[in-house]
Amino acid sequence: QVHLVESGGGLVQAGGSLRLSCAASRRTSGTYAMAWFRQAPGKERQYVAGINWDGSVDDYADSVLGRFKISRDNARNFGYLQMTSLKPEDTAVYFCTAESLKGRLRDEYRYWGQGTQVTVSS
């Protein structure tokens, strides 16, 4: 069982930056891939970025490629999502998730945080 807690969301102007953090309750290095999803009001939860267990492989949704960077600190059991050049369409609740294998589909992940709100004003 993995308990995840996100933090770092907030209100930012378009073009600004935020860094989201995800604290894991137990050791995830060597065990779990981590990913970030987001969900805007009235929309499906969508994949944003994912990283494998040792941080050597990451990938991104086309909509955030080149603007967002996922990373992890296995020594501290933390995952991060650095977001730059934010746009109003990035506004959503952002969720951290973990699973034994990295994937892009919501149903592939068992463990989820409660989410953190990111609002980008124009």
NUTOR-626851 format. One record per residue: residue in three letters; x, y, z of N, C-alpha, C in turn. Coordinates in pm, 1 decimal, decimal comma, padded with zeros to 6 digits, always signed. Last residue first. Example, Ala and Ser with C-alpha at 12.3 -4.5 7.8 and 13.67 -1.06 7.14 Angstrom:
// residues 2
@r->SER	n_c1->+01285,0	n_c2->-00225,0	n_c3->+00708,0	ca_c1->+01367,0	ca_c2->-00106,0	ca_c3->+00714,0	c_c1->+01290,0	c_c2->+00003,0	c_c3->+00787,0
@r->ALA	n_c1->+01319,0	n_c2->-00569,0	n_c3->+00780,0	ca_c1->+01230,0	ca_c2->-00450,0	ca_c3->+00780,0	c_c1->+01320,0	c_c2->-00330,0	c_c3->+00780,0
END
This chain:
// residues 122
@r->SER	n_c1->-00550,3	n_c2->+03424,8	n_c3->-01693,1	ca_c1->-00504,9	ca_c2->+03484,8	ca_c3->-01820,2	c_c1->-00472,2	c_c2->+03631,9	c_c3->-01803,6
@r->SER	n_c1->-00440,0	n_c2->+03199,7	n_c3->-01438,4	ca_c1->-00522,8	ca_c2->+03311,8	ca_c3->-01483,6	c_c1->-00462,4	c_c2->+03373,7	c_c3->-01609,8
@r->VAL	n_c1->-00457,5	n_c2->+02876,5	n_c3->-01343,7	ca_c1->-00375,4	ca_c2->+02968,7	ca_c3->-01421,9	c_c1->-00465,9	c_c2->+03077,8	c_c3->-01477,4
@r->THR	n_c1->-00452,5	n_c2->+02670,6	n_c3->-01068,4	ca_c1->-00534,0	ca_c2->+02764,6	ca_c3->-01143,4	c_c1->-00443,2	c_c2->+02865,7	c_c3->-01212,0
@r->VAL	n_c1->-00450,8	n_c2->+02357,0	n_c3->-00933,5	ca_c1->-00367,2	ca_c2->+02454,0	ca_c3->-01005,8	c_c1->-00460,2	c_c2->+02541,1	c_c3->-01089,2
@r->GLN	n_c1->-00502,5	n_c2->+02170,7	n_c3->-00643,2	ca_c1->-00560,7	ca_c2->+02258,0	ca_c3->-00744,4	c_c1->-00454,6	c_c2->+02351,4	c_c3->-00802,0
@r->THR	n_c1->-00421,1	n_c2->+01833,1	n_c3->-00596,2	ca_c1->-00392,0	ca_c2->+01971,6	ca_c3->-00560,4	c_c1->-00436,1	c_c2->+02061,4	c_c3->-00675,7
@r->GLY	n_c1->-00509,9	n_c2->+01508,1	n_c3->-00464,1	ca_c1->-00509,2	ca_c2->+01612,4	ca_c3->-00565,5	c_c1->-00474,7	c_c2->+01748,7	c_c3->-00509,6
@r->GLN	n_c1->-00481,0	n_c2->+01287,6	n_c3->-00311,1	ca_c1->-00610,1	ca_c2->+01355,5	ca_c3->-00304,3	c_c1->-00619,8	c_c2->+01469,1	c_c3->-00405,5
@r->GLY	n_c1->-00313,3	n_c2->+01017,7	n_c3->-00488,5	ca_c1->-00324,0	ca_c2->+01121,1	ca_c3->-00388,3	c_c1->-00460,2	c_c2->+01188,4	c_c3->-00397,1
@r->TRP	n_c1->-00344,0	n_c2->+00664,4	n_c3->-00547,5	ca_c1->-00367,7	ca_c2->+00803,6	ca_c3->-00586,0	c_c1->-00361,9	c_c2->+00895,8	c_c3->-00465,6
@r->TYR	n_c1->-00277,5	n_c2->+00350,8	n_c3->-00681,4	ca_c1->-00255,9	ca_c2->+00441,1	ca_c3->-00569,0	c_c1->-00261,3	c_c2->+00585,9	c_c3->-00615,3
@r->ARG	n_c1->-00319,3	n_c2->+00208,7	n_c3->-00920,0	ca_c1->-00398,5	ca_c2->+00178,4	ca_c3->-00801,7	c_c1->-00392,7	c_c2->+00288,4	c_c3->-00696,2
@r->TYR	n_c1->-00334,5	n_c2->+00249,5	n_c3->-01270,3	ca_c1->-00278,4	ca_c2->+00294,2	ca_c3->-01143,5	c_c1->-00374,3	c_c2->+00266,6	c_c3->-01027,4
@r->GLU	n_c1->-00459,5	n_c2->+00194,2	n_c3->-01502,9	ca_c1->-00337,2	ca_c2->+00118,3	ca_c3->-01476,3	c_c1->-00279,9	c_c2->+00147,7	c_c3->-01338,9
@r->ASP	n_c1->-00666,0	n_c2->+00367,9	n_c3->-01544,5	ca_c1->-00699,0	ca_c2->+00238,4	ca_c3->-01484,6	c_c1->-00576,0	c_c2->+00153,1	c_c3->-01454,5
@r->ARG	n_c1->-00544,0	n_c2->+00581,4	n_c3->-01681,9	ca_c1->-00587,0	ca_c2->+00597,7	ca_c3->-01542,6	c_c1->-00607,3	c_c2->+00462,0	c_c3->-01474,6
@r->LEU	n_c1->-00258,0	n_c2->+00516,5	n_c3->-01880,0	ca_c1->-00402,4	ca_c2->+00505,7	ca_c3->-01860,3	c_c1->-00436,8	c_c2->+00512,5	c_c3->-01712,2
@r->ARG	n_c1->+00008,0	n_c2->+00503,1	n_c3->-01921,4	ca_c1->-00057,3	ca_c2->+00630,6	ca_c3->-01952,0	c_c1->-00205,8	c_c2->+00629,9	c_c3->-01923,8
@r->GLY	n_c1->+00252,9	n_c2->+00359,8	n_c3->-01693,7	ca_c1->+00158,4	ca_c2->+00357,1	ca_c3->-01804,0	c_c1->+00096,0	c_c2->+00493,1	c_c3->-01822,6
@r->LYS	n_c1->+00499,1	n_c2->+00171,5	n_c3->-01525,6	ca_c1->+00457,4	ca_c2->+00301,1	ca_c3->-01579,3	c_c1->+00362,5	c_c2->+00283,4	c_c3->-01695,7
@r->LEU	n_c1->+00423,5	n_c2->-00057,9	n_c3->-01263,2	ca_c1->+00469,2	ca_c2->-00033,6	ca_c3->-01400,0	c_c1->+00416,0	c_c2->+00100,6	c_c3->-01448,7
@r->SER	n_c1->+00330,6	n_c2->-00029,0	n_c3->-01005,5	ca_c1->+00452,5	ca_c2->-00106,1	ca_c3->-01026,7	c_c1->+00510,3	c_c2->-00086,5	c_c3->-01166,5
@r->GLU	n_c1->+00239,1	n_c2->+00312,0	n_c3->-00934,8	ca_c1->+00207,4	ca_c2->+00173,2	ca_c3->-00968,6	c_c1->+00337,5	c_c2->+00102,1	c_c3->-01002,7
@r->ALA	n_c1->+00091,8	n_c2->+00620,3	n_c3->-00833,7	ca_c1->+00203,3	ca_c2->+00526,6	ca_c3->-00835,8	c_c1->+00153,0	c_c2->+00387,0	c_c3->-00867,5
@r->THR	n_c1->+00020,3	n_c2->+00972,7	n_c3->-00874,4	ca_c1->-00018,5	ca_c2->+00833,0	ca_c3->-00870,0	c_c1->+00104,2	c_c2->+00743,7	c_c3->-00879,7
@r->CYS	n_c1->-00116,7	n_c2->+01291,3	n_c3->-00812,2	ca_c1->+00000,9	ca_c2->+01205,4	ca_c3->-00814,8	c_c1->-00046,0	c_c2->+01061,5	c_c3->-00804,0
@r->PHE	n_c1->-00316,7	n_c2->+01523,2	n_c3->-00985,3	ca_c1->-00308,0	ca_c2->+01405,2	ca_c3->-00899,9	c_c1->-00175,8	c_c2->+01334,2	c_c3->-00922,0
@r->TYR	n_c1->-00451,1	n_c2->+01844,8	n_c3->-01001,5	ca_c1->-00341,2	ca_c2->+01757,1	ca_c3->-01039,8	c_c1->-00326,0	c_c2->+01646,7	c_c3->-00936,0
@r->VAL	n_c1->-00723,9	n_c2->+02005,9	n_c3->-01133,4	ca_c1->-00673,1	ca_c2->+01939,1	ca_c3->-01014,1	c_c1->-00569,1	c_c2->+01838,1	c_c3->-01061,0
@r->ALA	n_c1->-00649,2	n_c2->+02284,3	n_c3->-01353,4	ca_c1->-00706,5	ca_c2->+02153,6	ca_c3->-01322,5	c_c1->-00665,0	c_c2->+02114,1	c_c3->-01180,4
@r->THR	n_c1->-00521,8	n_c2->+02473,1	n_c3->-01614,7	ca_c1->-00600,5	ca_c2->+02476,7	ca_c3->-01492,1	c_c1->-00671,6	c_c2->+02344,1	c_c3->-01470,5
@r->ASP	n_c1->-00409,3	n_c2->+02482,2	n_c3->-01858,3	ca_c1->-00347,4	ca_c2->+02391,0	ca_c3->-01762,4	c_c1->-00423,0	c_c2->+02387,3	c_c3->-01630,5
@r->GLU	n_c1->-00530,7	n_c2->+02685,7	n_c3->-01993,8	ca_c1->-00582,7	ca_c2->+02550,5	ca_c3->-02016,4	c_c1->-00513,9	c_c2->+02444,7	c_c3->-01931,3
@r->PRO	n_c1->-00372,4	n_c2->+02906,9	n_c3->-01929,3	ca_c1->-00503,9	ca_c2->+02889,5	ca_c3->-01863,6	c_c1->-00560,4	c_c2->+02749,0	c_c3->-01881,9
@r->LYS	n_c1->-00033,6	n_c2->+02785,1	n_c3->-01892,7	ca_c1->-00141,4	ca_c2->+02841,3	ca_c3->-01973,1	c_c1->-00273,7	c_c2->+02824,2	c_c3->-01898,7
@r->LEU	n_c1->+00308,3	n_c2->+02827,3	n_c3->-01795,8	ca_c1->+00172,4	ca_c2->+02779,8	ca_c3->-01771,4	c_c1->+00070,4	c_c2->+02857,6	c_c3->-01852,3
@r->SER	n_c1->+00588,1	n_c2->+02801,8	n_c3->-01813,1	ca_c1->+00509,3	ca_c2->+02856,8	ca_c3->-01923,8	c_c1->+00363,3	c_c2->+02813,5	c_c3->-01913,4
@r->THR	n_c1->+00628,7	n_c2->+02498,4	n_c3->-01616,4	ca_c1->+00668,0	ca_c2->+02631,7	ca_c3->-01662,0	c_c1->+00580,5	c_c2->+02674,4	c_c3->-01779,1
@r->MET	n_c1->+00640,2	n_c2->+02281,6	n_c3->-01349,6	ca_c1->+00554,8	ca_c2->+02331,9	ca_c3->-01457,9	c_c1->+00597,8	c_c2->+02474,6	c_c3->-01491,5
@r->GLN	n_c1->+00761,3	n_c2->+01990,4	n_c3->-01223,0	ca_c1->+00796,3	ca_c2->+02129,8	ca_c3->-01246,7	c_c1->+00719,7	c_c2->+02177,9	c_c3->-01368,3
@r->LEU	n_c1->+00666,0	n_c2->+01764,5	n_c3->-01006,9	ca_c1->+00628,0	ca_c2->+01806,9	ca_c3->-01140,0	c_c1->+00657,0	c_c2->+01956,0	c_c3->-01148,9
@r->TYR	n_c1->+00808,4	n_c2->+01493,4	n_c3->-00817,2	ca_c1->+00788,3	ca_c2->+01634,9	ca_c3->-00845,4	c_c1->+00736,2	c_c2->+01653,9	c_c3->-00988,2
@r->GLY	n_c1->+00813,5	n_c2->+01273,8	n_c3->-00532,6	ca_c1->+00805,5	ca_c2->+01296,6	ca_c3->-00674,9	c_c1->+00771,7	c_c2->+01442,5	c_c3->-00698,0
@r->PHE	n_c1->+01000,1	n_c2->+01123,0	n_c3->-00266,9	ca_c1->+00924,9	ca_c2->+01234,4	ca_c3->-00322,9	c_c1->+00924,1	c_c2->+01228,0	c_c3->-00474,3
@r->ASN	n_c1->+01170,3	n_c2->+00975,1	n_c3->-00095,9	ca_c1->+01035,6	ca_c2->+00927,2	ca_c3->-00131,5	c_c1->+00945,9	c_c2->+01040,8	c_c3->-00178,8
@r->ARG	n_c1->+01430,3	n_c2->+01042,7	n_c3->-00062,6	ca_c1->+01333,7	ca_c2->+01111,1	ca_c3->+00023,8	c_c1->+01190,8	c_c2->+01066,2	c_c3->-00001,5
@r->ALA	n_c1->+01554,4	n_c2->+00885,5	n_c3->-00246,3	ca_c1->+01609,5	ca_c2->+00886,3	ca_c3->-00110,3	c_c1->+01510,4	c_c2->+00949,2	c_c3->-00011,6
@r->ASN	n_c1->+01426,6	n_c2->+00944,5	n_c3->-00483,4	ca_c1->+01395,0	ca_c2->+00818,7	ca_c3->-00416,1	c_c1->+01448,4	c_c2->+00813,8	c_c3->-00273,3
@r->ASP	n_c1->+01286,7	n_c2->+01191,1	n_c3->-00621,8	ca_c1->+01397,8	ca_c2->+01179,7	ca_c3->-00527,5	c_c1->+01368,9	c_c2->+01055,5	c_c3->-00444,1
@r->ARG	n_c1->+01201,0	n_c2->+01266,1	n_c3->-00960,8	ca_c1->+01176,9	ca_c2->+01198,6	ca_c3->-00834,0	c_c1->+01303,7	c_c2->+01196,3	c_c3->-00751,7
@r->SER	n_c1->+01016,3	n_c2->+01453,6	n_c3->-01211,8	ca_c1->+01138,1	ca_c2->+01401,3	ca_c3->-01151,0	c_c1->+01101,8	c_c2->+01331,2	c_c3->-01021,1
@r->ILE	n_c1->+00899,0	n_c2->+01607,4	n_c3->-01508,6	ca_c1->+00874,6	ca_c2->+01519,1	ca_c3->-01395,7	c_c1->+01007,8	c_c2->+01469,2	c_c3->-01342,5
@r->LYS	n_c1->+00830,7	n_c2->+01917,3	n_c3->-01640,4	ca_c1->+00937,4	ca_c2->+01820,5	ca_c3->-01616,8	c_c1->+00904,3	c_c2->+01739,1	c_c3->-01493,4
@r->PHE	n_c1->+00672,9	n_c2->+02105,8	n_c3->-01902,8	ca_c1->+00669,0	ca_c2->+02037,8	ca_c3->-01773,2	c_c1->+00785,0	c_c2->+01939,2	c_c3->-01764,1
@r->ARG	n_c1->+00734,1	n_c2->+02194,2	n_c3->-02160,2	ca_c1->+00699,0	ca_c2->+02292,5	ca_c3->-02056,1	c_c1->+00703,5	c_c2->+02233,0	c_c3->-01916,2
@r->GLY	n_c1->+00788,3	n_c2->+01981,9	n_c3->-02323,2	ca_c1->+00872,8	ca_c2->+02100,3	ca_c3->-02335,3	c_c1->+00843,9	c_c2->+02206,5	c_c3->-02230,8
@r->LEU	n_c1->+00456,9	n_c2->+01877,4	n_c3->-02323,9	ca_c1->+00594,3	ca_c2->+01847,0	ca_c3->-02364,1	c_c1->+00672,6	c_c2->+01976,1	c_c3->-02386,8
@r->VAL	n_c1->+00192,6	n_c2->+01911,2	n_c3->-02278,9	ca_c1->+00284,4	ca_c2->+01969,7	ca_c3->-02180,2	c_c1->+00430,8	c_c2->+01949,1	c_c3->-02217,8
@r->SER	n_c1->+00054,2	n_c2->+01789,1	n_c3->-02482,0	ca_c1->+00010,5	ca_c2->+01922,9	ca_c3->-02441,5	c_c1->+00106,1	c_c2->+01990,1	c_c3->-02343,4
@r->ASP	n_c1->+00151,3	n_c2->+01531,5	n_c3->-02505,3	ca_c1->+00190,7	ca_c2->+01631,5	ca_c3->-02605,2	c_c1->+00160,9	c_c2->+01773,5	c_c3->-02558,4
@r->ALA	n_c1->+00260,8	n_c2->+01398,7	n_c3->-02194,1	ca_c1->+00153,2	ca_c2->+01426,4	ca_c3->-02288,4	c_c1->+00199,0	c_c2->+01536,3	c_c3->-02383,4
@r->TYR	n_c1->+00576,8	n_c2->+01238,1	n_c3->-02158,4	ca_c1->+00486,7	ca_c2->+01348,8	ca_c3->-02136,1	c_c1->+00372,2	c_c2->+01348,3	c_c3->-02238,0
@r->ASP	n_c1->+00816,4	n_c2->+01036,7	n_c3->-01972,6	ca_c1->+00745,2	ca_c2->+01078,9	ca_c3->-02093,1	c_c1->+00631,7	c_c2->+01172,7	c_c3->-02055,8
@r->ASP	n_c1->+01131,5	n_c2->+00901,3	n_c3->-01870,4	ca_c1->+01011,5	ca_c2->+00981,0	ca_c3->-01846,0	c_c1->+00943,3	c_c2->+01009,1	c_c3->-01979,5
@r->VAL	n_c1->+01367,8	n_c2->+00700,3	n_c3->-01715,3	ca_c1->+01278,9	ca_c2->+00713,0	ca_c3->-01830,6	c_c1->+01158,9	c_c2->+00798,3	c_c3->-01791,7
@r->SER	n_c1->+01505,1	n_c2->+00702,2	n_c3->-01479,2	ca_c1->+01582,4	ca_c2->+00702,6	ca_c3->-01602,5	c_c1->+01497,0	c_c2->+00722,3	c_c3->-01727,3
@r->GLY	n_c1->+01392,2	n_c2->+00675,8	n_c3->-01229,2	ca_c1->+01402,6	ca_c2->+00809,1	ca_c3->-01287,3	c_c1->+01473,8	c_c2->+00815,4	c_c3->-01419,4
@r->ASP	n_c1->+01342,2	n_c2->+00427,6	n_c3->-01136,8	ca_c1->+01471,2	ca_c2->+00486,0	ca_c3->-01101,8	c_c1->+01492,8	c_c2->+00623,3	c_c3->-01163,3
@r->TRP	n_c1->+01079,8	n_c2->+00371,7	n_c3->-01220,4	ca_c1->+01115,3	ca_c2->+00357,5	ca_c3->-01079,2	c_c1->+01247,4	c_c2->+00424,3	c_c3->-01044,1
@r->ASN	n_c1->+00976,5	n_c2->+00630,4	n_c3->-01458,5	ca_c1->+00991,8	ca_c2->+00493,2	ca_c3->-01411,5	c_c1->+01056,6	c_c2->+00491,2	c_c3->-01273,4
@r->ILE	n_c1->+00717,6	n_c2->+00870,6	n_c3->-01486,1	ca_c1->+00859,6	ca_c2->+00842,8	ca_c3->-01470,1	c_c1->+00875,5	c_c2->+00703,3	c_c3->-01412,0
@r->GLY	n_c1->+00490,5	n_c2->+01081,9	n_c3->-01673,7	ca_c1->+00523,5	ca_c2->+00965,0	ca_c3->-01594,5	c_c1->+00673,3	c_c2->+00941,8	c_c3->-01590,6
@r->ALA	n_c1->+00228,9	n_c2->+01325,4	n_c3->-01718,1	ca_c1->+00368,7	ca_c2->+01283,2	ca_c3->-01727,6	c_c1->+00391,1	c_c2->+01161,5	c_c3->-01639,1
@r->VAL	n_c1->-00054,5	n_c2->+01333,9	n_c3->-01767,3	ca_c1->+00031,7	ca_c2->+01449,1	ca_c3->-01788,6	c_c1->+00176,2	c_c2->+01405,6	c_c3->-01812,0
@r->TYR	n_c1->-00369,2	n_c2->+01194,2	n_c3->-01854,6	ca_c1->-00227,3	ca_c2->+01174,3	ca_c3->-01825,8	c_c1->-00149,3	c_c2->+01302,0	c_c3->-01856,5
@r->GLN	n_c1->-00680,1	n_c2->+01310,0	n_c3->-01719,4	ca_c1->-00588,8	ca_c2->+01282,7	ca_c3->-01829,8	c_c1->-00444,3	c_c2->+01273,4	c_c3->-01783,0
@r->ARG	n_c1->-01013,0	n_c2->+01262,3	n_c3->-01640,0	ca_c1->-00878,0	ca_c2->+01270,9	ca_c3->-01585,8	c_c1->-00781,0	c_c2->+01227,2	c_c3->-01695,1
@r->GLU	n_c1->-01253,0	n_c2->+01443,7	n_c3->-01839,6	ca_c1->-01191,4	ca_c2->+01320,0	ca_c3->-01793,2	c_c1->-01053,8	c_c2->+01348,5	c_c3->-01731,9
@r->LYS	n_c1->-01436,7	n_c2->+01734,0	n_c3->-01720,8	ca_c1->-01354,2	ca_c2->+01659,5	ca_c3->-01816,9	c_c1->-01298,5	c_c2->+01532,9	c_c3->-01753,9
@r->GLY	n_c1->-01560,5	n_c2->+01895,2	n_c3->-01538,5	ca_c1->-01640,4	ca_c2->+01841,2	ca_c3->-01647,1	c_c1->-01563,9	c_c2->+01759,7	c_c3->-01749,1
@r->PRO	n_c1->-01265,2	n_c2->+02066,7	n_c3->-01457,3	ca_c1->-01409,1	ca_c2->+02049,7	ca_c3->-01432,0	c_c1->-01482,0	c_c2->+01999,6	c_c3->-01556,2
@r->ALA	n_c1->-00974,6	n_c2->+01861,5	n_c3->-01522,4	ca_c1->-01043,3	ca_c2->+01990,0	ca_c3->-01525,2	c_c1->-01192,6	c_c2->+01966,3	c_c3->-01503,2
@r->GLN	n_c1->-00725,1	n_c2->+01677,0	n_c3->-01388,6	ca_c1->-00867,0	ca_c2->+01672,0	ca_c3->-01422,6	c_c1->-00926,6	c_c2->+01811,0	c_c3->-01410,1
@r->ARG	n_c1->-00419,6	n_c2->+01499,0	n_c3->-01450,0	ca_c1->-00495,1	ca_c2->+01618,5	ca_c3->-01413,5	c_c1->-00638,9	c_c2->+01605,0	c_c3->-01460,6
@r->PHE	n_c1->-00146,0	n_c2->+01300,1	n_c3->-01324,9	ca_c1->-00264,2	ca_c2->+01318,4	ca_c3->-01407,6	c_c1->-00328,9	c_c2->+01450,4	c_c3->-01367,4
@r->TRP	n_c1->+00179,6	n_c2->+01178,7	n_c3->-01301,8	ca_c1->+00087,0	ca_c2->+01287,4	ca_c3->-01272,2	c_c1->-00024,7	c_c2->+01286,1	c_c3->-01375,1
@r->ALA	n_c1->+00345,7	n_c2->+00891,8	n_c3->-01163,2	ca_c1->+00290,9	ca_c2->+00971,0	ca_c3->-01273,4	c_c1->+00205,0	c_c2->+01083,0	c_c3->-01217,3
@r->MET	n_c1->+00596,9	n_c2->+00644,4	n_c3->-01102,4	ca_c1->+00509,5	ca_c2->+00751,7	ca_c3->-01057,2	c_c1->+00461,5	c_c2->+00830,4	c_c3->-01178,7
@r->ALA	n_c1->+00667,1	n_c2->+00301,0	n_c3->-01033,4	ca_c1->+00669,6	ca_c2->+00415,0	ca_c3->-01122,8	c_c1->+00575,2	c_c2->+00520,4	c_c3->-01065,8
@r->TYR	n_c1->+00810,6	n_c2->+00132,6	n_c3->-00755,0	ca_c1->+00697,5	ca_c2->+00195,2	ca_c3->-00820,2	c_c1->+00737,3	c_c2->+00302,5	c_c3->-00921,1
@r->THR	n_c1->+01062,0	n_c2->+00010,1	n_c3->-00682,8	ca_c1->+00934,9	ca_c2->-00058,7	ca_c3->-00672,3	c_c1->+00826,8	c_c2->+00002,4	c_c3->-00760,8
@r->GLY	n_c1->+01284,4	n_c2->+00160,3	n_c3->-00670,4	ca_c1->+01302,2	ca_c2->+00020,4	ca_c3->-00701,9	c_c1->+01173,4	c_c2->-00057,9	c_c3->-00702,5
@r->SER	n_c1->+01128,3	n_c2->+00373,0	n_c3->-00437,1	ca_c1->+01240,4	ca_c2->+00348,0	ca_c3->-00527,9	c_c1->+01258,1	c_c2->+00198,3	c_c3->-00546,9
@r->THR	n_c1->+00941,9	n_c2->+00399,3	n_c3->-00243,3	ca_c1->+00893,0	ca_c2->+00370,4	ca_c3->-00378,0	c_c1->+01006,2	c_c2->+00340,1	c_c3->-00474,6
@r->ARG	n_c1->+00871,5	n_c2->+00355,2	n_c3->+00092,1	ca_c1->+00976,0	ca_c2->+00354,1	ca_c3->-00008,4	c_c1->+00918,6	c_c2->+00315,2	c_c3->-00144,9
@r->ARG	n_c1->+00579,3	n_c2->+00538,7	n_c3->+00180,9	ca_c1->+00673,5	ca_c2->+00429,4	ca_c3->+00194,2	c_c1->+00772,3	c_c2->+00435,5	c_c3->+00079,3
@r->SER	n_c1->+00430,1	n_c2->+00756,6	n_c3->+00125,1	ca_c1->+00434,2	ca_c2->+00710,4	ca_c3->+00264,3	c_c1->+00534,2	c_c2->+00598,6	c_c3->+00286,2
@r->ALA	n_c1->+00543,4	n_c2->+01028,7	n_c3->-00072,4	ca_c1->+00499,5	ca_c2->+00890,1	ca_c3->-00062,5	c_c1->+00521,9	c_c2->+00839,4	c_c3->+00080,3
@r->ALA	n_c1->+00450,8	n_c2->+01342,6	n_c3->-00185,6	ca_c1->+00517,7	ca_c2->+01268,6	ca_c3->-00079,5	c_c1->+00458,1	c_c2->+01129,2	c_c3->-00069,6
@r->CYS	n_c1->+00498,4	n_c2->+01544,9	n_c3->-00446,9	ca_c1->+00419,7	ca_c2->+01427,2	ca_c3->-00410,7	c_c1->+00500,4	c_c2->+01347,9	c_c3->-00308,7
@r->SER	n_c1->+00469,5	n_c2->+01882,2	n_c3->-00559,6	ca_c1->+00541,1	ca_c2->+01775,9	ca_c3->-00490,1	c_c1->+00445,4	c_c2->+01664,2	c_c3->-00454,0
@r->LEU	n_c1->+00495,5	n_c2->+02114,4	n_c3->-00826,4	ca_c1->+00414,5	ca_c2->+02026,1	ca_c3->-00744,2	c_c1->+00502,6	c_c2->+01919,5	c_c3->-00681,6
@r->ARG	n_c1->+00584,4	n_c2->+02434,4	n_c3->-00891,5	ca_c1->+00638,3	ca_c2->+02300,9	ca_c3->-00873,6	c_c1->+00548,6	c_c2->+02223,9	c_c3->-00778,2
@r->LEU	n_c1->+00509,3	n_c2->+02671,8	n_c3->-01148,9	ca_c1->+00478,8	ca_c2->+02609,2	ca_c3->-01020,2	c_c1->+00552,2	c_c2->+02476,7	c_c3->-01013,4
@r->SER	n_c1->+00522,9	n_c2->+02981,5	n_c3->-01330,7	ca_c1->+00570,8	ca_c2->+02847,1	ca_c3->-01300,5	c_c1->+00521,0	c_c2->+02802,6	c_c3->-01162,9
@r->GLY	n_c1->+00362,8	n_c2->+03183,6	n_c3->-01593,1	ca_c1->+00431,7	ca_c2->+03157,9	ca_c3->-01468,4	c_c1->+00468,6	c_c2->+03011,4	c_c3->-01450,2
@r->GLY	n_c1->+00203,2	n_c2->+03210,9	n_c3->-01809,4	ca_c1->+00345,6	ca_c2->+03230,5	ca_c3->-01828,6	c_c1->+00428,3	c_c2->+03201,2	c_c3->-01705,6
@r->ALA	n_c1->-00069,1	n_c2->+03338,3	n_c3->-01625,3	ca_c1->-00021,2	ca_c2->+03273,4	ca_c3->-01747,2	c_c1->+00125,4	c_c2->+03310,3	c_c3->-01771,4
@r->GLN	n_c1->-00027,2	n_c2->+03337,0	n_c3->-01268,1	ca_c1->-00061,0	ca_c2->+03401,7	ca_c3->-01394,9	c_c1->-00005,8	c_c2->+03322,2	c_c3->-01511,9
@r->VAL	n_c1->-00165,4	n_c2->+03108,3	n_c3->-01030,5	ca_c1->-00050,1	ca_c2->+03168,2	ca_c3->-01097,4	c_c1->-00096,7	c_c2->+03233,9	c_c3->-01227,0
@r->LEU	n_c1->-00256,9	n_c2->+02953,0	n_c3->-00733,5	ca_c1->-00299,6	ca_c2->+03042,9	ca_c3->-00840,5	c_c1->-00176,1	c_c2->+03110,9	c_c3->-00898,7
@r->GLY	n_c1->-00169,1	n_c2->+02607,8	n_c3->-00662,0	ca_c1->-00203,7	ca_c2->+02745,1	ca_c3->-00629,2	c_c1->-00250,7	c_c2->+02821,5	c_c3->-00750,3
@r->GLY	n_c1->+00021,1	n_c2->+02327,1	n_c3->-00527,2	ca_c1->-00071,4	ca_c2->+02392,7	ca_c3->-00618,4	c_c1->-00100,6	c_c2->+02535,0	c_c3->-00574,7
@r->GLY	n_c1->+00175,4	n_c2->+02204,3	n_c3->-00335,1	ca_c1->+00239,9	ca_c2->+02297,8	ca_c3->-00425,9	c_c1->+00148,3	c_c2->+02365,4	c_c3->-00525,6
@r->SER	n_c1->+00125,7	n_c2->+01847,4	n_c3->-00293,0	ca_c1->+00128,2	ca_c2->+01984,8	ca_c3->-00244,2	c_c1->+00188,9	c_c2->+02072,6	c_c3->-00352,2
@r->GLU	n_c1->-00011,6	n_c2->+01520,0	n_c3->-00231,9	ca_c1->+00038,4	ca_c2->+01625,4	ca_c3->-00319,2	c_c1->+00038,9	c_c2->+01759,7	c_c3->-00247,0
@r->VAL	n_c1->+00059,1	n_c2->+01211,8	n_c3->-00101,3	ca_c1->+00006,1	ca_c2->+01343,4	ca_c3->-00066,5	c_c1->+00071,5	c_c2->+01448,2	c_c3->-00155,5
@r->LEU	n_c1->-00014,3	n_c2->+00865,0	n_c3->-00089,0	ca_c1->+00046,5	ca_c2->+00977,1	ca_c3->-00160,0	c_c1->-00021,3	c_c2->+01107,8	c_c3->-00120,8
@r->HIS	n_c1->+00064,0	n_c2->+00546,7	n_c3->+00024,9	ca_c1->-00017,3	ca_c2->+00666,1	ca_c3->+00049,8	c_c1->+00055,8	c_c2->+00786,8	c_c3->-00008,2
@r->VAL	n_c1->+00054,4	n_c2->+00220,3	n_c3->-00082,6	ca_c1->+00129,1	ca_c2->+00345,3	ca_c3->-00092,3	c_c1->+00031,9	c_c2->+00461,2	c_c3->-00071,2
@r->GLN	n_c1->+00084,2	n_c2->-00118,7	n_c3->+00000,0	ca_c1->+00000,0	ca_c2->+00000,0	ca_c3->+00000,0	c_c1->+00088,3	c_c2->+00124,5	c_c3->+00000,0
END
